[in-house]
Amino acid sequence: MAPLLAMSGIEKHFAGIPALQGAALEIAPGEVHALIGQNGAGKSTLIKILTGLYRRDEGTIDFLGSPSHLTSPRESQIAGIATIYQELNLVPLRSVSENVVMGQEPKKLGYLIDWPEAHRRTREILSRFGIEIDVTAPLGSYSTAIQQLVAIARAVSMDAKLVIMDEPTSSLDTSEVEILFGVVKDLKASGVSVLYVSHFLDELFQICDRVTIMRDGQTVGCQDIADTTKLDLIAGMLGRNASEIASEGLTELAGDGTTYDEIVLQVDNVATGPRLTDFSMTLHRGEIVGLGGLLGSGRTEAARSIFGVDHITNGSIKLKGAEFNPAEPSDAIRAGIGLLTEDRKEEGIVPHMSVRENLTLALLPSMRKNGQIDLEKERALVEDFIRKLGIKTSHMDQPIRELSGGNQQKVLLARWLATKPDILILDEPTRGVDVGAKREIQSIIRSFVDEGHAVLLISSEFEELVEGANRIVVMHEGKAVSELTNPGITENALVKALAHHEGATT
């Protein structure tokens, strides 16, 4: 049988840097095909080329048996490709019906929108999902989960030949996930293909037929789900040898002989929602504890719970022996906790503000003098951190957007160091920076700990965890499932621990 979609030799560069290098993807008619890979593997770039958002530099695409040269998302929709992105591209102020039929509104008298018919069609489509809601109400008045299902309903209504689902279950609870799986199976039964992008590996074994693995902009494997294991998938994404990992076994790892007297942070069975259900750990003064896990394991949610971003629904936290339940981040900051967020551009820097303004952002309440910012004090502090951290900037009033990624990250580190915290939570602190800046940032972190403070380190780079952490708490599907301690921490041991808890032969 000829494939529905065949992408081959796809190349894409941004500013001379390769994002895709000979990537390939093939999907059969009526197939549910998984696409997996770590952050930066190239999944999103490949999808954006397929849907006409990006132009490929090299390679071929055949869709429905003919060469495809789509130049816009609109053209891809017309061709029969519907995409549901993780970031919903809907209009919250418009009604549910308006969102579902947008661009394909039923007409009467040749030019008027037939709203009764639009509402009827919307209700009919949503009924396939088991959803009974007022379709005339604004979409934004419903939960994120309902909005996600409406986005899927819109794609289904387009009579697409290929539906691309990018992390479709990220905002759904267990019952809603089951509804989604039912829809995916219905699509398959009707001959529609689904490209399913997810970092929740359990889902792939429930509904997918085959899986394509990407790493560093390349396609590194494609196989039937029935012929693979979770360990195979994890090893493929990380570039490890699955058989070597499997042969190591899991053993109790001895400590490195270092004793830590003071527990500065104790987390017991904390839950905040479906993505963090049972998280426990301890953190001692003078210690770096790493959080290991794949995307979606709950690492970032764990950090957010400690910092007061997400409300704790179960469990407890103790800070230096006292009960601690931050209602908001300002509570955590006052208690001596800093959080360097995962997404530097979206949640870290304020791009149009200066290096100085970005660095002192968390300190503004304490830098007031007679109701105004003490500029002399502020400038002295900024100069000190620029010197200490080796921040490369022409002057402190230079817009931070003009700095390299590594220097932007140093400014964000300085922001939190300036608050004089006892605990730093670092979520992907070296992502997107060059090797030199990475080593400098790691040195800053080590100096902070050597001064008697503590760090909770989240990283997708297992090498960074193995080299930098005294202990590693392994997370899987919102739970802390095991702990590794030195000596004996290896990348293979960490991969094995990740796969072990769900049974690597599943």
C-alpha positions in Angstrom: 0.0 0.0 0.0 1.3 3.4 -1.0 2.0 5.8 2.0 -0.4 8.7 2.7 2.6 10.8 3.5 6.3 10.4 2.7 8.9 13.0 3.8 12.5 12.3 2.9 15.8 14.0 3.2 14.3 17.1 4.9 16.9 19.8 5.6 16.2 23.1 7.4 18.7 25.7 8.7 18.1 28.8 10.8 20.9 31.4 10.6 23.2 28.7 9.3 22.5 26.4 12.2 20.9 23.0 11.2 17.5 22.3 12.7 16.8 19.3 10.5 19.4 17.1 8.8 18.0 14.5 6.4 14.9 13.9 8.5 12.3 11.5 7.2 8.7 10.5 8.1 6.3 8.1 6.5 2.6 7.6 7.5 0.3 4.9 6.0 -3.4 5.5 5.3 -5.6 4.9 8.4 -2.5 4.7 10.7 -1.9 6.2 14.1 1.8 7.2 13.9 3.7 8.5 16.9 6.5 11.0 16.6 8.8 11.3 19.7 12.0 13.0 20.7 13.4 15.2 23.4 13.3 19.1 23.3 15.3 20.3 20.3 15.0 16.9 18.4 13.3 18.6 15.5 9.7 17.4 15.8 8.1 20.9 15.7 10.2 22.0 12.8 9.3 18.9 10.8 5.6 19.5 11.4 5.8 23.2 10.5 7.5 22.3 7.2 4.7 19.7 6.5 2.0 22.2 7.2 3.5 25.0 5.1 4.6 27.3 8.0 8.3 26.8 7.2 9.9 26.3 3.8 12.3 23.3 3.6 15.8 23.8 2.3 16.1 20.4 0.9 14.2 17.1 0.6 10.9 15.8 -0.8 7.3 15.6 0.5 4.7 13.4 -1.2 1.1 13.6 0.1 -1.8 11.5 -1.3 0.6 10.2 -3.9 1.7 13.6 -5.3 4.5 16.0 -4.6 3.6 18.5 -2.0 4.7 22.1 -2.1 2.5 23.7 0.6 3.4 27.3 1.4 0.9 28.1 4.2 -1.2 26.5 6.9 -4.3 27.4 5.0 -3.0 25.5 2.0 -2.3 22.5 4.2 -5.9 22.6 5.5 -7.3 22.7 2.0 -5.0 19.7 1.0 -6.5 17.7 3.9 -4.0 18.2 6.8 -5.5 19.4 10.1 -3.2 20.4 12.9 -4.0 20.8 16.6 -1.1 22.5 18.3 -0.2 22.3 22.0 -0.8 26.1 22.2 -4.4 26.3 21.2 -5.0 28.6 18.2 -8.6 29.4 19.0 -10.5 32.6 19.8 -11.7 32.6 23.4 -14.1 35.5 23.0 -15.9 33.9 20.2 -18.5 31.2 20.7 -17.8 27.5 20.6 -19.7 27.2 17.3 -17.8 30.1 15.8 -14.5 28.4 16.6 -15.5 25.1 15.2 -16.9 26.3 11.9 -14.5 29.2 11.4 -13.6 29.4 7.7 -16.2 26.8 6.7 -19.4 28.5 7.9 -22.7 27.1 6.5 -24.5 29.7 4.4 -28.1 30.6 3.5 -29.2 32.7 0.6 -25.7 32.3 -0.7 -24.1 34.9 1.7 -25.6 34.9 5.2 -24.2 32.6 7.9 -26.7 30.0 8.9 -26.1 30.0 12.6 -28.8 27.4 13.6 -27.1 25.0 11.2 -23.6 26.0 12.6 -24.8 25.2 16.1 -26.4 21.9 15.0 -23.1 20.8 13.3 -21.1 21.8 16.3 -23.3 19.9 18.7 -23.2 16.9 16.5 -19.4 16.9 16.3 -19.0 17.5 20.0 -21.4 14.6 20.8 -18.7 12.3 19.4 -16.6 13.4 22.3 -19.4 12.9 24.8 -19.5 16.7 25.4 -22.8 18.4 25.9 -22.3 22.2 26.4 -23.8 25.4 25.3 -22.2 26.0 21.9 -23.4 29.6 21.8 -21.3 30.5 24.9 -17.8 32.0 24.6 -15.2 29.4 24.3 -13.1 31.1 27.0 -15.8 30.5 29.6 -14.9 26.8 29.5 -11.9 24.9 31.0 -8.7 24.4 29.1 -9.6 20.8 28.7 -12.9 21.6 27.0 -11.0 24.1 24.7 -8.6 21.4 23.8 -11.4 19.0 22.8 -13.1 21.8 20.8 -9.8 22.3 18.9 -9.8 18.6 18.1 -13.5 18.8 17.1 -12.7 21.6 14.7 -10.0 19.4 13.0 -12.3 16.5 12.8 -15.0 18.8 11.1 -12.6 19.6 8.3 -12.8 16.1 6.8 -9.0 15.8 6.9 -7.0 12.9 5.6 -4.3 13.5 8.2 -4.8 14.9 11.7 -1.7 16.1 13.5 -2.1 16.1 17.3 0.7 17.9 19.2 0.6 16.9 22.9 -3.2 16.6 22.8 -3.6 15.2 26.3 -1.4 17.8 28.1 -4.5 19.5 29.6 -6.9 16.6 29.9 -7.8 14.5 32.9 -8.1 10.7 32.8 -11.7 10.5 31.6 -11.1 13.1 28.9 -8.0 11.2 27.7 -10.2 8.1 27.3 -12.7 10.2 25.2 -9.8 11.4 23.0 -8.5 7.9 22.5 -12.0 6.9 21.4 -12.0 9.7 18.8 -8.5 8.7 17.6 -9.7 5.1 17.1 -12.8 6.3 15.3 -10.7 8.4 13.0 -8.5 5.4 12.2 -11.5 3.2 11.6 -12.8 5.7 9.1 -9.5 5.7 7.2 -8.1 9.0 8.6 -4.4 9.0 9.6 -3.2 10.6 12.8 0.3 11.9 13.6 0.5 11.7 17.4 3.2 13.8 19.1 3.5 13.0 22.8 6.1 12.6 25.5 3.8 10.3 27.5 5.1 6.9 26.3 2.2 4.9 27.9 -0.2 6.6 25.5 1.7 5.4 22.4 1.4 1.8 23.4 -2.4 2.2 23.8 -3.3 3.8 20.5 -0.3 4.0 18.1 0.6 1.5 15.3 4.2 2.7 14.6 6.6 5.3 16.1 9.3 7.5 14.5 12.1 8.6 16.8 14.0 11.9 16.3 17.2 13.1 17.8 19.3 16.2 17.1 17.3 17.0 13.9 17.6 13.6 12.5 15.3 10.6 12.2 17.0 7.8 14.1 14.4 5.1 14.0 11.0 3.9 12.9 9.4 0.7 14.1 6.1 -1.0 14.9 4.9 -0.3 18.5 4.3 -4.0 18.9 7.9 -4.7 18.3 9.4 -2.2 20.7 9.6 -1.4 24.4 9.7 1.7 26.5 13.4 1.2 27.2 14.0 1.0 23.4 12.2 4.3 22.9 14.0 6.1 25.8 17.4 4.8 24.6 16.6 5.9 21.1 15.7 9.4 22.1 18.8 9.7 24.2 21.2 8.0 21.9 22.0 5.1 24.3 22.4 1.4 23.8 19.2 -0.3 25.1 20.7 -3.8 25.5 23.7 -2.5 27.6 21.3 -0.6 29.8 19.0 -3.6 30.2 21.9 -5.8 31.3 23.0 -3.5 34.1 20.1 -4.2 36.4 19.0 -1.9 39.2 20.9 -2.1 42.4 20.9 -0.1 45.6 23.7 2.5 45.1 26.0 3.4 48.0 26.4 6.9 49.2 29.6 8.9 48.5 30.5 9.2 52.2 29.4 12.8 52.5 27.0 13.5 55.3 24.6 16.4 55.4 23.4 17.6 58.8 20.6 20.2 58.0 17.6 19.4 56.0 16.6 22.7 54.5 13.7 21.4 52.4 11.5 18.4 52.9 8.7 17.5 50.5 6.2 14.7 51.3 3.7 13.2 48.9 2.9 16.6 47.3 0.3 16.7 44.5 -1.0 19.7 42.5 -3.0 18.1 39.8 -2.8 15.3 37.2 0.8 16.1 36.2 2.1 16.0 39.8 0.5 13.3 41.9 3.0 12.0 44.5 6.3 13.9 44.9 8.7 13.4 47.8 12.3 14.5 48.3 14.7 16.0 50.8 17.3 18.7 50.2 20.2 19.4 52.6 22.4 22.4 53.0 25.5 22.2 50.8 23.8 19.7 48.5 22.7 19.6 44.8 19.8 17.3 44.2 18.9 16.6 40.6 15.4 15.8 39.2 15.7 13.3 36.4 12.9 12.3 34.1 11.6 12.6 30.5 9.4 15.5 29.3 6.1 15.3 31.1 7.4 13.4 34.1 6.4 16.2 36.5 9.8 17.9 37.1 8.7 21.4 36.3 5.4 20.9 38.2 7.4 19.9 41.2 9.4 23.1 41.1 6.3 25.2 40.6 4.7 23.5 43.7 7.7 24.5 45.9 7.8 28.0 44.6 4.1 28.7 45.1 3.1 28.9 41.4 0.8 25.8 41.6 -1.5 25.2 44.5 -0.8 22.1 46.6 -3.8 19.8 46.8 -2.2 17.1 48.9 0.9 16.5 50.9 3.2 18.9 52.8 6.4 20.9 52.5 8.7 21.8 55.4 11.3 24.6 55.0 14.0 24.4 57.7 11.8 22.3 59.8 8.7 24.6 59.7 5.5 24.0 57.7 5.6 25.8 54.4 2.7 26.3 52.1 3.4 29.2 49.7 0.2 30.8 48.3 2.2 32.6 45.6 5.8 33.1 44.5 6.3 36.2 46.6 5.9 33.9 49.7 8.7 31.7 48.4 11.0 34.6 47.6 10.5 36.1 51.1 11.3 32.6 52.6 14.6 32.5 50.7 13.8 30.4 47.6 14.6 31.4 44.0 13.3 29.8 40.8 15.1 30.0 37.5 12.4 29.0 35.0 12.7 26.6 32.1 11.7 29.1 29.3 14.2 32.0 29.4 12.4 33.9 26.6 8.8 33.5 27.8 9.1 33.4 31.6 12.6 34.8 32.3 13.9 37.9 30.5 11.9 41.0 29.7 13.5 41.6 26.3 12.9 45.3 25.9 14.2 46.1 29.4 17.9 46.7 30.1 20.3 44.3 31.8 20.1 46.4 34.9 16.3 46.4 35.0 16.2 42.6 34.4 18.8 41.9 37.0 17.0 43.8 39.8 13.5 42.8 39.0 13.0 40.6 42.0 14.6 43.1 44.3 12.6 46.2 43.5 10.5 46.2 46.8 13.7 46.3 48.9 15.5 48.9 46.8 13.0 51.8 47.4 14.2 54.9 49.1 11.5 57.5 49.9 9.1 55.8 47.6 11.5 55.6 44.6 14.1 53.2 43.4 17.5 54.0 44.9 19.4 54.2 41.6 22.8 54.5 43.1 22.3 51.4 45.2 20.8 49.6 42.2 23.7 50.4 39.9 26.3 49.4 42.4 24.7 46.0 42.9 24.4 45.5 39.1 28.0 46.4 38.5 29.1 43.9 41.3 27.2 41.0 39.7 28.3 41.9 36.1 31.9 41.6 37.5 31.4 38.5 39.6 29.5 36.5 37.0 31.5 37.8 34.0 28.4 39.0 32.2 29.5 40.3 28.8 27.6 43.5 28.1 28.6 46.9 26.7 26.9 48.6 29.6 24.3 47.8 32.2 21.6 49.8 30.3 22.0 47.7 27.2 18.7 45.9 26.3 19.0 42.3 27.4 17.7 41.0 24.1 21.0 42.0 22.5 23.0 39.7 24.8 23.9 36.1 23.9 21.8 33.3 25.4 24.5 32.4 27.9 24.8 36.0 29.1 21.0 36.4 29.4 21.0 33.3 31.5 23.8 34.7 33.7 21.6 37.9 34.3 18.7 35.7 35.4 21.0 33.8 37.7 22.2 37.1 39.1 18.6 38.2 39.6 18.1 35.3 42.0 21.5 35.4 43.6 20.9 39.1 44.4 17.9 38.1 46.6 20.4 36.1 48.8 18.4 32.9 48.7 19.1 29.8 50.7 17.7 27.5 48.0 17.8 27.9 44.3 15.5 25.8 42.0 17.1 25.7 38.5 15.0 24.4 35.7 17.2 23.7 32.6 19.8 26.4 33.6 22.1 25.7 30.7 19.6 25.0 27.9 20.4 26.9 24.7 23.8 28.3 25.8 27.2 27.5 24.3 29.7 25.2 25.9 31.8 28.0 27.4 28.8 29.7 29.0 27.5 26.3 30.2 30.7 25.6 32.2 30.7 29.1 33.6 27.0 28.7 34.8 27.8 25.3 36.3 30.8 26.9 38.2 28.5 29.7 39.5 26.0 27.0 40.8 28.8 25.0 42.5 30.2 28.2 44.2 26.7 28.9 45.5 26.4 25.5 47.0 30.0 25.6 48.5 28.9 28.7 50.3 26.4 26.6 52.3 23.3 26.9 50.2 21.3 24.2 48.4 20.2 23.6 44.8 17.4 21.6 43.2 18.6 21.0 39.6 16.3 20.1 36.8 17.9 19.1 33.5 17.1 17.1 30.4 20.8 16.5 29.9 21.5 13.4 31.9 25.3 14.1 31.7 24.6 17.4 33.5 22.8 15.6 36.3 25.4 12.8 36.6 28.3 15.2 36.8 26.7 17.9 39.0 24.3 16.3 41.4 25.0 14.6 44.8 21.7 12.7 44.5 19.2 12.2 41.7 15.4 11.8 42.3 13.9 10.0 39.4 10.4 11.1 38.3 7.9 9.3 36.1 4.3 10.4 35.4 4.1 12.9 38.2 5.7 10.7 40.9 9.1 10.4 42.5 9.8 6.7 41.7 13.4 6.2 42.8 16.6 7.8 44.0 20.2 7.4 42.8 23.2 8.4 44.9 27.0 8.6 44.3 29.1 6.7 43.6 27.4 4.6 41.0 25.3 7.3 39.3 25.7 6.8 35.5 23.7 7.8 32.6 22.8 4.2 31.9 21.6 3.7 35.5 19.4 6.8 35.1 17.9 5.6 31.8 17.3 2.1 33.3 15.6 3.7 36.3 13.3 5.7 34.1 12.2 2.6 32.1 12.1 0.2 35.0 9.1 1.5 36.9 6.6 0.9 34.1 8.2 -2.4 33.0 10.6 -2.0 30.0 9.0 -4.9 28.2 5.5 -3.3 28.1 
